[in-house]
Amino acid sequence: MSAPWPEGNAILYCEGAFATTYGKTAHGLVRRSERYRVLSVIDSTAAGGDAGELLDGRPNGIAVHAGLDAALAAASEAGLPATHFVVGLATDGGRLPATGRAAVEEAIRSRLHVVCGLHDFLSEDPGLAALAAEHGVTLVDVRKPPPRDELHFFSGKIEEIGALRLAVLGTDSAVGKRTTAWLLVDELRRRGRPAELVGTGQTAWLQGARYSLVLDSLISDFITGEIEHAAWRAWEGERPAVLVFEGQGSLLNPAYPGGYELLAASRPAAVILQHAPARLAYDGFPGYALHPLEHQIRAIEVISSRPVVAVTINHEGLDRDAVRRAADAITAETGLPAFDVLRDGAGPLAAIAEDLLARRAERPS
């Protein structure tokens, strides 16, 4: 039975980080969320703006407020009293800053349930736990490791899944992998192709990905097994035509090397690679030059023995003309189609997936 979503009305805390790479959790929830009805964002540096306009140039009616009092008042006035306070920060190392802890205390005193995807577990903070108990609210730590007796070891069941499996990897962290994965899933569904996202991070869970895991909450022995198990649950529950796997970090990122386990466990038919052409260095690490795109493609294909079939562009720092030039340059360099799915839609990407489906159907069984 499906969960009775949305679970509640949420205010997103993103102080000082909205429309930066450190606000990517809030960005994901502003763009889509089934788990929560998103009411507003807190960020005093962007107060007065519309979150959708600030993020994507398209107003969506989610206001940005300077503080919790203003956000609560606006929610009450709209007849949608807030029930949840979601920490929308994605800080280096996943730590909650001191100002964030103070904001959590304020939210608890306002009788809001607090949900956090950082590595600092609020429920294990004695002061916050006592305060939450006093005010009758819950503290949810999305990245808290599951009990080991509930974890799964890789078994090879992935090979029994009949869906086309596609992995969305990136050339960096915070580059738009999850957003592209969701847009592809949505477009395939619009075309009548049943598709499911296998989410691998806290933001996908917060958005309501029903078949997901929080990869960096797991010890290494169980990562591939949990990826396989999430995919198997999606196959058993939905029988989708396509499974899209959300990548984490990037293969060559010095701080967040990710994708190895995803490639090993999901055994994808093909890989889609998200890239930010304007970036010169890995996000948050200016001393580490971003490896060339062609080098990253070769690394993926050597590790997975599967092709990269498209490059999707993160348009940060680029206007439409610059994106077009970047796409042409990528195609000339790699021979791969390149496009900006956030601005222009996932139609061309879904067409590639449909072509892969058609080719599978033509193979002798």
JOHUPE-V362334 format. One record per run of one state. SS is the DSSP state (@ for helix, = for strand, . for the rest). FROM is the first residue (numbers start at 1). LEN is the number of residues. If there is no record, write none. Layout:
BEGIN
SS_FROM_LEN / SS_FROM_LEN
END
This chain:
BEGIN
._1_7 / =_8_6 / ._14_7 / @_21_11 / ._32_4 / =_36_7 / ._43_1 / @_44_3 / ._47_3 / =_50_1 / @_51_6 / ._57_6 / =_63_3 / ._66_2 / @_68_10 / ._78_6 / =_84_4 / ._88_4 / @_92_3 / ._95_3 / @_98_12 / ._110_3 / =_113_4 / ._117_5 / @_122_3 / ._125_1 / @_126_10 / ._136_3 / =_139_3 / ._142_6 / @_148_3 / ._151_6 / @_157_4 / ._161_3 / =_164_7 / ._171_6 / @_177_14 / ._191_4 / =_195_5 / ._200_2 / @_202_6 / ._208_3 / =_211_2 / ._213_2 / @_215_3 / ._218_2 / @_220_19 / ._239_3 / =_242_5 / ._247_3 / =_250_1 / ._251_6 / =_257_1 / ._258_2 / @_260_7 / ._267_3 / =_270_6 / ._276_5 / =_281_2 / ._283_2 / =_285_5 / ._290_3 / @_293_12 / ._305_2 / =_307_7 / ._314_6 / @_320_15 / ._335_2 / =_337_3 / ._340_1 / @_341_4 / ._345_2 / @_347_16 / ._363_3
END
